[in-house]
Each structure stands twice: as structure tokens, then as C-alpha cells.
Amino acid sequence: MKSPVSIDVNDISWTEPRNKQKILHPVSFNLDPGKILGIVGPNGAGKSTLLRLLYRYQNQAQA
């Protein structure tokens, strides 16, 4: 049986390495087990970038 997992994100950000454009400004949140988080915003707001960082498809240290 898997135990519940919480997610803590603290001051995650991303700057595009090619042109030094800040894509994602520092974001912090806590997601407790059983809770749902919706990420909404306009095109280019950094939603996909945030998910890539969380899944480690992009490494925050590259910024």
C-alpha cells in the first residue's frame, strides 16, 4: 500500500538560457495528500514550464 505524498515547492523559477528571459518568477506552494491543484493562466505564463520543472524535464540549476 502506498503512503500519501505531499508536495512542497519553494521559490521555483526559470530563466530561458538562450535569451535570459525570465519565464517563471518564484513560485511556492504546498499540496497536501488528497488535495487537487489547478494551474491556470494566459499563454506564456509558465504553466508548462512549472510542470516540466516539477517532473524534472528541465533542471532548475540550468537557469
Secondary structure, DSSP 4 states (H G I P E B T S, - for coil): -PPP--EEEEEEEEE-TTT--EEEEEEEEEE-TT--------TTSSHHHHHHHHTTSS-GGG-
